[in-house]
Amino acid sequence: MAKRLERWQEIERSIITTYRKTIWSPFVLAVKKYGLVQAGDKIAVCISGGKDSMLLAKLMQELQRHSEVPFELVFLVMDPGYNQENRARIEENAALLRVPIEVFESDIFAAADNAKALGEGSPCYLCARMRRGHLYAKAKELGCNKIALGHHKSDVIETTVMGMLYGGQIQGMLPRLKSTNFEGMELIRPLYCVLEEDIVRWKNHNGLEFIACACRFTEESTREVAPVFSARKRVKELIAELKRENPNVESCIFQSIHNVQLDTLVGYKKEGVEHFYLERLDAKESEEQTE
């Protein structure tokens, strides 16, 4: 008689069985296609406590177990000022999933709260910037050369649409980029080809409960009479509406950032320098005159 698997083993197994097509295969595709993991890497998997980063931790463990490419993993949790309940939930889930987390403290929530009080920009933007800086610094201190974040394919799609509708620009989200402030460090996004709806299915299938945004600003906004407008939430709704008409709409948006027709764009930026289509037109005329 076969030995019954423990719960954490069943959860692990579901990744490469039940969700092989929708989670494991897209994850492996992203790792290979975008060159996210190389031999000798020491990667800090950054865990916020949400569904995305927890799944990422399990996927990276599974990859390390089966990959012919040797690399090291550190599972990094930054506590920016969580309440006791959220901190406990993260630790409980890590123990359940057999993820050996390393927790370090920061005062990001307090700093963002102070910036908000002084009117120094969006607390969410400031929090995200400070979080990344702290994670880079701690990862580098531990000898890592990369940090892995839990941004998924739906984040990439929504960011692309948000840039057009609310930012007046065509801007994507790269699967891998070098840090400009921490020499020798890179950021990778191994969930780049995994849709959020499939992560939710994995979570629900296994009866898991993770923290959502544990930020005090989010908690405060839910108590306000007038709801705070969220561009990302509105874009999520818009994409869901379009998907009912065209089931392939997410794939089309995602493919669009892999298939930019630069010759048809009026203007673009490269390495921070603006370019205008007349430059190409003038260059072409100049070439024709010298022939």
C-alpha positions as CSV (number, residue, x, y, z in Angstrom):
1,M,0.0,0.0,0.0
2,A,1.4,3.4,-1.1
3,K,2.3,5.7,1.7
4,R,0.0,8.7,2.0
5,L,1.6,12.0,1.1
6,E,1.8,14.8,3.7
7,R,0.0,18.0,2.8
8,W,3.1,19.9,1.8
9,Q,4.0,17.0,-0.5
10,E,0.6,17.1,-2.1
11,I,0.9,20.8,-2.7
12,E,4.3,20.4,-4.3
13,R,3.1,17.5,-6.4
14,S,0.1,19.5,-7.7
15,I,2.5,22.0,-9.3
16,I,3.9,19.4,-11.7
17,T,0.8,17.3,-12.1
18,T,-2.5,19.1,-11.9
19,Y,-1.0,22.5,-12.9
20,R,1.8,21.3,-15.1
21,K,0.4,22.8,-18.2
22,T,-0.7,26.2,-16.7
23,I,2.0,26.8,-14.1
24,W,5.0,24.5,-14.3
25,S,5.6,24.5,-18.1
26,P,5.1,28.3,-18.4
27,F,7.5,28.9,-15.5
28,V,10.2,26.7,-17.1
29,L,9.6,28.4,-20.4
30,A,10.2,31.8,-18.9
31,V,13.4,30.6,-17.1
32,K,14.8,29.2,-20.4
33,K,13.5,31.8,-22.9
34,Y,14.7,34.8,-21.0
35,G,17.9,33.3,-19.5
36,L,16.8,33.9,-15.9
37,V,19.0,31.3,-14.2
38,Q,22.6,30.5,-14.9
39,A,25.1,28.1,-13.3
40,G,26.6,29.5,-10.1
41,D,23.8,32.0,-9.4
42,K,22.8,32.6,-5.8
43,I,19.2,33.9,-6.0
44,A,17.3,35.6,-3.2
45,V,13.6,34.6,-3.7
46,C,11.8,37.6,-2.2
47,I,8.6,36.6,-0.3
48,S,6.0,39.1,0.6
49,G,3.6,36.5,2.0
50,G,1.1,36.6,-0.9
51,K,0.1,33.8,-3.3
52,D,2.5,34.9,-6.1
53,S,5.7,35.0,-4.1
54,M,4.9,31.8,-2.1
55,L,4.2,29.9,-5.4
56,L,7.4,31.3,-6.8
57,A,9.3,29.9,-3.8
58,K,7.9,26.4,-4.4
59,L,8.7,26.6,-8.2
60,M,12.3,27.7,-7.5
61,Q,12.7,24.8,-5.1
62,E,11.3,22.4,-7.7
63,L,13.6,23.9,-10.4
64,Q,16.6,23.5,-8.2
65,R,15.7,19.9,-7.5
66,H,15.4,18.9,-11.2
67,S,17.7,21.3,-13.0
68,E,21.1,20.3,-14.4
69,V,22.3,23.9,-13.8
70,P,23.6,24.3,-10.3
71,F,22.4,27.3,-8.4
72,E,21.7,28.4,-4.8
73,L,18.6,29.8,-3.2
74,V,17.8,32.0,-0.3
75,F,14.2,32.7,0.7
76,L,14.1,36.3,1.9
77,V,11.2,37.9,3.8
78,M,11.4,41.5,4.7
79,D,9.1,42.7,7.5
80,P,8.4,46.3,6.7
81,G,6.2,46.7,9.7
82,Y,3.5,43.9,9.5
83,N,1.0,43.5,12.2
84,Q,1.4,40.4,14.3
85,E,-1.3,38.5,12.5
86,N,0.2,39.0,9.1
87,R,3.7,38.2,10.3
88,A,2.4,35.0,11.9
89,R,0.6,34.0,8.7
90,I,3.7,34.3,6.6
91,E,5.7,32.2,9.0
92,E,3.0,29.6,9.3
93,N,2.7,29.2,5.5
94,A,6.4,29.0,5.1
95,A,6.5,26.2,7.6
96,L,3.6,24.4,6.0
97,L,5.2,24.6,2.5
98,R,8.7,23.8,3.8
99,V,10.2,27.0,2.6
100,P,13.2,27.9,4.9
101,I,12.7,31.7,5.1
102,E,15.1,34.3,6.4
103,V,13.3,37.3,7.9
104,F,14.8,40.7,8.4
105,E,13.2,43.9,9.7
106,S,12.8,47.3,8.2
107,D,10.8,50.5,8.9
108,I,9.4,51.0,5.4
109,F,5.7,51.3,6.5
110,A,6.7,54.0,9.0
111,A,8.8,55.9,6.5
112,A,6.1,55.7,3.8
113,D,3.5,56.8,6.4
114,N,5.7,59.8,7.3
115,A,6.2,60.7,3.6
116,K,2.4,60.5,3.1
117,A,1.8,62.9,6.0
118,L,4.3,65.3,4.4
119,G,2.7,65.0,1.0
120,E,5.8,63.6,-0.6
121,G,4.2,61.5,-3.3
122,S,2.2,58.3,-3.3
123,P,2.9,56.0,-0.3
124,C,2.5,52.9,-2.5
125,Y,5.1,54.1,-5.0
126,L,7.5,55.1,-2.2
127,C,6.9,51.8,-0.4
128,A,7.7,49.7,-3.6
129,R,10.9,51.7,-4.3
130,M,12.1,51.3,-0.7
131,R,11.2,47.6,-0.5
132,R,13.3,46.9,-3.6
133,G,16.2,48.8,-2.3
134,H,16.2,47.0,1.0
135,L,15.8,43.6,-0.7
136,Y,18.7,44.3,-3.1
137,A,20.9,45.4,-0.1
138,K,20.1,42.4,2.0
139,A,20.5,39.9,-0.9
140,K,23.9,41.4,-1.7
141,E,24.9,41.2,1.9
142,L,24.1,37.5,1.8
143,G,26.3,37.0,-1.3
144,C,23.4,36.8,-3.8
145,N,23.7,38.1,-7.4
146,K,20.0,38.1,-8.2
147,I,16.7,38.8,-6.6
148,A,13.6,37.0,-7.8
149,L,10.2,38.8,-7.6
150,G,6.7,37.3,-8.0
151,H,5.4,39.5,-10.8
152,H,3.4,37.3,-13.2
153,K,2.1,37.5,-16.7
154,S,-1.1,39.3,-15.7
155,D,1.1,42.0,-14.1
156,V,3.0,42.4,-17.3
157,I,-0.2,42.7,-19.4
158,E,-1.9,45.1,-17.0
159,T,1.2,47.3,-16.8
160,T,1.4,47.5,-20.6
161,V,-2.3,48.6,-20.8
162,M,-1.9,51.0,-17.8
163,G,1.0,52.7,-19.5
164,M,-1.0,53.4,-22.6
165,L,-4.3,54.4,-20.9
166,Y,-3.0,56.3,-17.9
167,G,0.6,57.1,-18.7
168,G,0.6,58.1,-22.3
169,Q,3.4,55.7,-23.2
170,I,4.1,52.2,-24.4
171,Q,6.1,50.6,-21.7
172,G,6.5,46.9,-20.7
173,M,7.9,45.1,-17.7
174,L,11.2,43.2,-18.4
175,P,11.7,39.6,-17.2
176,R,15.3,40.4,-16.3
177,L,17.2,43.6,-15.7
178,K,20.4,44.8,-14.1
179,S,20.3,47.0,-11.0
180,T,21.5,50.5,-11.6
181,N,22.2,51.1,-7.9
182,F,23.6,47.8,-6.7
183,E,26.6,46.7,-8.9
184,G,26.6,43.1,-10.0
185,M,22.9,42.5,-9.0
186,E,20.0,41.6,-11.2
187,L,16.3,41.3,-10.9
188,I,14.4,38.3,-12.4
189,R,10.7,37.6,-12.8
190,P,10.3,33.8,-13.2
191,L,6.5,33.9,-13.2
192,Y,6.6,36.1,-16.4
193,C,4.6,33.6,-18.4
194,V,2.2,32.5,-15.7
195,L,-1.3,34.0,-15.5
196,E,-2.7,35.2,-12.1
197,E,-5.9,33.2,-12.6
198,D,-3.9,30.0,-12.7
199,I,-2.1,31.0,-9.5
200,V,-5.5,31.5,-7.8
201,R,-6.6,28.1,-9.0
202,W,-3.5,26.5,-7.5
203,K,-4.1,28.3,-4.2
204,N,-7.8,27.4,-4.0
205,H,-7.2,23.8,-5.1
206,N,-4.8,23.3,-2.2
207,G,-6.9,25.2,0.4
208,L,-4.2,27.8,1.0
209,E,-4.7,31.2,2.6
210,F,-2.1,33.9,2.0
211,I,-2.0,37.5,3.0
212,A,-3.0,40.1,0.4
213,C,-1.6,43.6,0.6
214,A,-0.6,43.9,4.3
215,C,-0.1,47.6,4.0
216,R,-1.8,49.9,6.5
217,F,-2.7,52.3,3.7
218,T,-4.8,49.6,2.0
219,E,-6.5,48.9,5.3
220,E,-7.3,52.6,5.8
221,S,-8.6,53.0,2.2
222,T,-11.2,50.2,2.8
223,R,-12.7,52.2,5.7
224,E,-13.1,55.4,3.7
225,V,-16.6,56.4,2.5
226,A,-15.4,57.1,-1.1
227,P,-13.4,54.3,-2.7
228,V,-9.9,55.1,-3.8
229,F,-9.6,54.9,-7.6
230,S,-7.2,52.2,-8.7
231,A,-5.9,52.3,-12.3
232,R,-4.8,48.6,-12.0
233,K,-8.1,47.5,-10.7
234,R,-9.9,49.3,-13.5
235,V,-7.6,47.8,-16.1
236,K,-8.2,44.3,-14.6
237,E,-11.9,44.8,-15.1
238,L,-11.4,46.1,-18.7
239,I,-9.3,43.1,-19.7
240,A,-11.8,40.7,-18.1
241,E,-14.6,42.4,-20.1
242,L,-12.6,42.2,-23.4
243,K,-11.7,38.6,-22.7
244,R,-15.4,37.7,-22.7
245,E,-15.5,39.0,-26.3
246,N,-12.0,37.7,-27.3
247,P,-10.6,34.8,-25.2
248,N,-7.1,35.5,-26.7
249,V,-6.9,39.2,-25.7
250,E,-4.3,38.6,-22.9
251,S,-2.1,36.6,-25.2
252,C,-2.4,39.3,-27.9
253,I,-1.4,42.1,-25.4
254,F,1.5,40.0,-24.1
255,Q,2.7,39.1,-27.6
256,S,2.6,42.8,-28.6
257,I,5.5,43.7,-26.3
258,H,7.5,40.9,-28.0
259,N,6.6,42.2,-31.5
260,V,7.0,46.0,-31.5
261,Q,7.0,47.4,-35.0
262,L,9.5,50.3,-34.3
263,D,9.3,51.6,-37.9
264,T,5.7,52.5,-37.4
265,L,6.2,54.5,-34.2
266,V,6.4,58.3,-34.2
267,G,8.6,58.5,-31.2
268,Y,10.5,56.3,-28.7
269,K,13.1,56.4,-26.0
270,K,16.2,54.3,-25.9
271,E,18.4,54.5,-22.8
272,G,16.6,57.6,-21.7
273,V,17.2,59.4,-25.0
274,E,14.2,60.5,-27.1
275,H,14.1,59.7,-30.8
276,F,11.7,61.0,-33.4
277,Y,10.6,59.3,-36.7
278,L,12.0,62.2,-38.7
279,E,15.5,61.1,-37.7
280,R,15.0,57.8,-39.6
281,L,13.4,59.6,-42.5
282,D,16.3,62.1,-42.8
283,A,18.8,59.3,-42.4
284,K,17.1,57.3,-45.2
285,E,17.0,60.4,-47.5
286,S,20.7,61.0,-46.8
287,E,21.6,57.4,-47.7
288,E,19.6,57.7,-51.0
289,Q,21.5,60.8,-52.0
290,T,24.9,59.2,-51.4
291,E,24.1,56.2,-53.5
